[in-house]
């Protein structure tokens, strides 16, 4: 019994040392993952070609007219005062159900809002990885980001 206890204590001690060695005083919060560099102009072509502009307007961009515009236009780009990460743009495209636009929810009856999903279809089966990279590069270039100034560590999402 004593031998098993010593082995367990030794294992816990080694695990604690490994965890302490991995930590540091100043860990910086990652701001999302990064894909390879995309082409902004190709991204705009893909954005228009997949008719994303049917439901989305983009700050500073003149996009062609669509035959049947959506009832709700979700505005992308422009000044953004929250920390908007590259990873959030990617997530919005590959998993649109992750966050549902408040503008869209306001168009629905109150009793339907809690069950509402995103009207944006999943692009995972139609968009190539190269197209995703280019669209994210295009959209990311349209944001003017103002990150908050702060002292110390950032522990937010």
Secondary structure, DSSP 8 states (H G I E B T S, - for coil): -HHHHHHHHHHHHHHHHHHHHH--TT---------S---HHHHHHHHHHTTGGGTEEETT------SS--SS-EEESEEE-S---HHHHHHHHH-GGGS--HHHHTTS-HHHHTT---SS---TTTS-HHHHHHHHHHHHHTEEE-----SS-----
